[in-house]
């Protein structure tokens, strides 16, 4: 039996809101679902499992209709989904009275429920969020029935505020596969028969690394997992070390050269480290021909010891520097001098 496992599509979100590419990223989330639907159809998968957060918030009626139309286009695949912490079933959620197509099943109960497909000899178990946070480890006390069927769990969690999950306990629960959501970074644990599929598309600059979904081949005896990397853009963290000789134009040229190695749709965050010239300012981004979502200047001004010693000749800092000059020069004394000078300047508000 072939299963496609996805989660955390966050449909309806506008990633990097306020940036020129935000609407494009919104559309890319829907395109990710369309690609997954095509994959399910091409491979004639028996099941498409969505482990929560199909939507980024309470879904609108038109969004539910769009998703239902995509699911109904599948000629063979049945879709089973749960609500996660973002699209949880609030008292007035559109999820509650929405009528899905014949091939789509929402496990809407906040306690464990299931849907059984006798022709596939499989039963899918799961529960939906009815509030944004669930701190109880609900998966710890689950046990798969021993009735000869293939049993699969759909769950959304993995951190302290969202159903903490003990991997060893879950693996011992006896499910043939636990299809998990919430953690955006994919983690395939084939030997434990459980996985977080990650988000098909990154939604903010912390979503670094491969994005896609999982194709699982499951029988009563074994579970085989494949991660399919498939996203249209990546968040790329860049770190650049500056020196007292670095200029803004030189920094821009270096970053442009680095960014050119990536795709046009990729989105960059830049962190600067090192020591800059005392009169150089890198607090504002340099002009770059790429998508820049974050700029962090963590540089420190280089120390001009002669100027500082002259300016502080009559105070404690000047006396400290004179005493350090009398010591034999070594790497240790250089570091001690730098630490001491910086500590005094920071205390006095000069750095």
C-alpha positions as CSV (number, residue, x, y, z in Angstrom):
1,X,0.0,0.0,0.0
2,X,1.4,3.4,-1.0
3,X,0.8,6.4,1.2
4,X,1.7,10.0,0.8
5,X,2.2,11.8,4.1
6,X,2.2,15.6,4.3
7,X,1.4,18.3,6.9
8,X,2.0,21.9,7.7
9,X,1.0,23.4,4.4
10,X,-0.2,26.5,6.1
11,X,-2.6,27.5,3.3
12,X,-3.8,31.0,3.5
13,X,-0.6,32.4,5.0
14,X,1.4,35.2,3.4
15,X,5.0,34.4,4.3
16,X,7.3,37.4,4.7
17,X,4.3,39.8,4.8
18,X,5.2,43.3,3.7
19,X,7.9,42.1,1.2
20,X,7.3,42.2,-2.5
21,X,7.3,38.5,-2.9
22,X,4.8,37.7,-0.1
23,X,1.8,37.1,-2.5
24,X,4.0,34.8,-4.6
25,X,4.9,32.8,-1.5
26,X,1.1,32.6,-0.6
27,X,0.4,31.1,-4.0
28,X,3.3,28.8,-3.7
29,X,1.7,27.1,-0.7
30,X,-1.3,26.2,-2.8
31,X,0.9,25.1,-5.6
32,X,2.7,22.7,-3.2
33,X,-0.7,21.0,-2.4
34,X,-1.4,20.8,-6.2
35,X,2.0,19.1,-6.7
36,X,1.3,16.6,-3.9
37,X,-2.2,15.8,-5.4
38,X,-0.5,15.2,-8.8
39,X,2.0,12.9,-7.2
40,X,-0.8,10.9,-5.5
41,X,-2.6,10.6,-8.8
42,X,0.5,9.7,-10.8
43,X,1.5,7.0,-8.4
44,X,-2.1,5.9,-7.7
45,X,-1.5,6.1,-4.0
46,X,-4.1,4.5,-1.9
47,X,-4.0,7.2,0.9
48,X,-3.0,10.8,1.3
49,X,-2.5,11.6,5.0
50,X,-2.4,15.3,6.2
51,X,-1.2,15.5,9.8
52,X,-2.5,18.9,10.7
53,X,-2.2,22.6,9.8
54,X,-3.5,22.2,6.3
55,X,-4.4,25.9,6.9
56,X,-2.5,28.6,8.7
57,X,-5.5,29.8,10.6
58,X,-9.2,29.1,10.8
59,X,-10.0,28.2,7.2
60,X,-12.4,30.3,5.1
61,X,-15.3,28.6,3.4
62,X,-13.8,29.3,0.0
63,X,-10.5,27.8,1.0
64,X,-12.2,24.7,2.2
65,X,-14.0,24.4,-1.2
66,X,-10.7,24.8,-3.1
67,X,-9.0,22.1,-1.0
68,X,-12.0,19.8,-1.4
69,X,-12.0,20.3,-5.1
70,X,-8.4,19.2,-5.3
71,X,-9.0,16.2,-3.1
72,X,-12.0,15.2,-5.2
73,X,-9.9,15.3,-8.4
74,X,-8.1,12.1,-7.2
75,X,-9.4,9.1,-9.0
76,X,-8.2,6.5,-6.5
77,X,-6.6,8.1,-3.5
78,X,-8.5,8.6,-0.2
79,X,-7.6,11.6,1.9
80,X,-7.6,11.5,5.7
81,X,-6.7,14.7,7.7
82,X,-6.7,16.2,11.2
83,X,-6.7,19.8,12.4
84,X,-3.5,21.1,14.0
85,X,-2.8,23.9,16.4
86,X,-3.1,26.6,13.7
87,X,-6.3,25.4,12.1
88,X,-7.8,23.9,15.2
89,X,-11.5,23.3,15.4
90,X,-12.8,26.3,17.3
91,X,-16.4,26.5,18.3
92,X,-17.2,28.4,15.1
93,X,-14.8,26.7,12.8
94,X,-15.9,26.2,9.2
95,X,-14.4,22.7,9.5
96,X,-17.3,21.6,11.8
97,X,-20.1,21.8,9.2
98,X,-18.2,21.5,6.0
99,X,-19.2,18.6,3.7
100,X,-16.2,17.0,2.1
101,X,-16.2,14.8,-1.0
102,X,-16.7,11.1,-0.8
103,X,-13.0,10.4,-0.7
104,X,-12.1,12.8,2.1
105,X,-12.3,12.1,5.8
106,X,-11.6,14.6,8.6
107,X,-11.0,13.0,12.0
108,X,-12.5,16.0,13.9
109,X,-12.8,14.5,17.4
110,X,-10.4,15.9,20.0
111,X,-10.2,12.3,21.4
112,X,-8.9,9.4,19.4
113,X,-11.2,8.3,16.5
114,X,-10.6,6.3,13.4
115,X,-11.7,5.6,9.8
116,X,-11.5,2.0,8.5
117,X,-11.1,1.0,4.9
118,X,-11.8,-2.8,4.8
119,X,-10.8,-3.1,1.1
120,X,-7.3,-1.9,2.0
121,X,-7.3,-3.8,5.4
122,X,-6.2,-0.5,7.0
123,X,-7.5,1.7,9.8
124,X,-6.4,5.3,10.3
125,X,-6.5,6.7,13.8
126,X,-6.1,10.3,14.9
127,X,-7.4,13.3,16.7
128,X,-7.8,17.0,16.0
129,X,-6.9,20.0,18.0
130,X,-9.8,21.9,19.5
131,X,-7.6,24.6,21.0
132,X,-4.2,26.2,20.0
133,X,-2.2,24.4,22.7
134,X,-2.3,20.8,24.0
135,X,0.4,20.2,26.6
136,X,-0.7,16.7,27.6
137,X,1.4,13.8,26.0
138,X,-1.7,12.3,24.4
139,X,0.3,9.8,22.3
140,X,2.0,8.2,25.3
141,X,-1.0,6.2,26.3
142,X,-2.0,4.9,22.8
143,X,-2.0,1.3,21.7
144,X,-2.8,0.0,18.3
145,X,-5.3,-2.9,18.1
146,X,-4.0,-6.3,17.4
147,X,-6.7,-7.4,15.0
148,X,-4.8,-8.2,11.8
149,X,-5.4,-4.8,10.2
150,X,-2.7,-2.3,9.3
151,X,-3.0,0.5,11.8
152,X,-1.7,4.1,11.1
153,X,-1.7,7.0,13.5
154,X,-2.1,10.7,12.5
155,X,-0.9,13.1,15.1
156,X,0.3,16.7,15.3
157,X,2.8,17.6,17.9
158,X,6.3,17.2,19.2
159,X,7.1,20.1,21.5
160,X,6.2,21.1,25.1
161,X,3.1,23.1,24.2
162,X,1.8,20.9,21.4
163,X,1.4,17.2,22.4
164,X,4.9,16.2,23.6
165,X,5.9,13.0,21.9
166,X,8.2,10.3,23.3
167,X,9.5,8.6,20.3
168,X,10.3,5.3,22.0
169,X,6.8,5.1,23.6
170,X,5.1,5.8,20.3
171,X,7.2,3.2,18.5
172,X,6.2,0.7,21.2
173,X,2.5,1.5,20.7
174,X,2.3,-1.0,17.8
175,X,1.2,1.2,14.9
176,X,2.5,0.2,11.5
177,X,3.2,3.9,10.9
178,X,2.8,7.2,12.8
179,X,2.4,10.1,10.4
180,X,3.3,13.2,12.3
181,X,3.0,16.9,11.8
182,X,3.9,20.2,13.5
183,X,7.7,20.0,13.3
184,X,8.6,21.8,10.1
185,X,12.0,20.0,9.7
186,X,11.5,16.5,8.2
187,X,12.7,13.6,10.3
188,X,12.3,10.1,9.0
189,X,12.6,7.3,11.6
190,X,12.0,4.2,9.5
191,X,13.3,1.9,12.2
192,X,10.7,3.3,14.6
193,X,8.0,3.4,12.0
194,X,7.3,7.1,12.6
195,X,8.1,10.4,10.9
196,X,7.7,14.1,10.8
197,X,7.3,14.9,7.2
198,X,8.1,18.6,7.6
199,X,6.5,21.5,5.7
200,X,6.3,21.1,1.9
201,X,7.3,24.8,1.6
202,X,9.3,26.9,4.0
203,X,7.2,29.6,5.6
204,X,9.7,31.8,7.5
205,X,13.5,32.2,7.7
206,X,13.9,29.6,10.4
207,X,12.7,26.9,8.0
208,X,16.1,26.0,6.7
209,X,17.0,22.8,4.9
210,X,15.1,20.3,2.7
211,X,11.3,20.7,2.2
212,X,8.9,18.2,0.8
213,X,6.8,15.2,1.8
214,X,7.0,11.5,2.4
215,X,6.0,8.5,0.3
216,X,5.5,5.4,2.4
217,X,5.2,1.8,1.2
218,X,3.5,-0.1,4.0
219,X,2.6,-3.8,4.4
220,X,1.7,-5.7,7.5
221,X,5.4,-6.7,7.8
222,X,7.4,-3.6,6.9
223,X,7.3,0.1,6.5
224,X,9.5,1.8,3.8
225,X,9.9,5.6,3.7
226,X,11.1,8.0,1.0
227,X,11.5,11.7,1.4
228,X,10.6,13.6,-1.8
229,X,12.3,17.0,-1.8
230,X,10.0,19.4,-3.7
231,X,9.8,23.1,-2.9
232,X,10.0,26.3,-5.0
233,X,12.1,28.5,-2.7
234,X,14.5,28.1,0.1
235,X,15.6,30.4,3.0
236,X,19.3,30.8,2.9
237,X,21.2,32.0,5.9
238,X,24.4,33.9,5.0
239,X,27.1,34.8,7.5
240,X,29.8,37.3,6.5
241,X,32.9,38.2,8.6
242,X,34.0,41.8,8.1
243,X,37.4,43.3,9.0
244,X,38.5,46.9,9.6
245,X,39.3,47.1,5.9
246,X,35.8,46.0,4.7
247,X,33.8,48.7,2.9
248,X,30.1,48.6,2.2
249,X,30.8,48.3,-1.5
250,X,33.2,45.5,-0.9
251,X,30.7,43.7,1.3
252,X,27.9,44.1,-1.3
253,X,30.2,42.6,-4.0
254,X,31.0,39.6,-1.9
255,X,27.4,39.0,-0.9
256,X,26.2,39.4,-4.5
257,X,28.7,36.8,-5.6
258,X,27.5,34.3,-2.9
259,X,23.8,34.9,-3.6
260,X,24.4,34.3,-7.4
261,X,25.0,30.6,-6.5
262,X,21.4,30.1,-5.4
263,X,18.0,30.3,-7.2
264,X,16.2,33.5,-8.1
265,X,13.3,32.6,-5.8
266,X,15.5,31.8,-2.8
267,X,15.2,34.2,0.2
268,X,18.2,35.4,2.2
269,X,19.0,36.4,5.8
270,X,22.4,38.0,6.4
271,X,24.3,38.1,9.6
272,X,27.5,40.1,9.9
273,X,30.2,39.3,12.4
274,X,33.8,40.5,13.0
275,X,35.3,43.9,13.6
276,X,34.6,46.9,11.4
277,X,36.4,50.2,11.1
278,X,35.5,52.5,13.9
279,X,33.8,54.9,11.5
280,X,32.1,52.3,9.3
281,X,28.4,51.6,9.6
282,X,26.8,48.3,8.5
283,X,23.5,48.7,10.4
284,X,21.6,49.2,7.2
285,X,21.5,46.5,4.5
286,X,23.8,47.0,1.4
287,X,22.0,47.0,-2.0
288,X,21.6,43.4,-3.2
289,X,19.8,42.0,-6.3
290,X,18.1,39.2,-4.3
291,X,15.3,38.6,-1.9
292,X,16.6,39.8,1.5
293,X,14.2,39.1,4.5
294,X,16.6,39.8,7.4
295,X,19.8,41.8,8.1
296,X,21.6,41.5,11.4
297,X,24.8,43.6,12.1
298,X,26.6,41.8,14.9
299,X,29.9,43.5,14.2
300,X,32.0,45.4,16.7
301,X,34.1,48.5,16.1
302,X,37.8,47.7,15.9
303,X,39.8,49.2,18.7
304,X,42.2,52.1,17.9
305,X,44.4,51.7,20.9
306,X,46.5,54.9,20.3
307,X,43.3,57.0,20.0
308,X,41.7,55.4,23.1
309,X,44.8,55.7,25.2
310,X,45.2,59.3,24.3
311,X,41.5,60.0,25.1
312,X,41.6,58.2,28.4
313,X,45.1,59.2,29.6
314,X,43.9,60.5,32.9
315,X,41.4,57.8,34.0
316,X,41.3,54.2,35.0
317,X,41.2,52.9,31.4
318,X,44.3,54.8,30.4
319,X,46.2,53.5,33.5
320,X,45.0,49.9,32.6
321,X,46.3,50.2,29.1
322,X,49.7,51.6,30.3
323,X,50.1,48.7,32.7
324,X,49.3,46.2,29.9
325,X,51.9,47.8,27.6
326,X,54.6,46.8,30.2
327,X,53.8,43.1,30.0
328,X,55.6,40.8,27.4
329,X,53.5,40.7,24.2
330,X,51.7,37.4,23.7
331,X,48.4,36.2,22.3
332,X,47.1,36.0,25.9
333,X,48.0,39.6,26.7
334,X,46.5,40.8,23.4
335,X,43.2,39.2,24.3
336,X,43.3,40.4,27.9
337,X,43.9,44.0,26.6
338,X,41.0,43.7,24.1
339,X,38.6,42.3,26.7
340,X,39.6,44.9,29.3
341,X,39.3,47.9,26.9
342,X,36.0,46.7,25.6
343,X,34.6,46.2,29.1
344,X,35.6,49.7,30.1
345,X,34.2,51.3,26.9
346,X,30.9,49.4,27.2
347,X,30.5,50.4,30.8
348,X,31.0,54.0,29.8
349,X,28.7,53.7,26.8
350,X,31.4,54.2,24.2
351,X,30.7,51.0,22.2
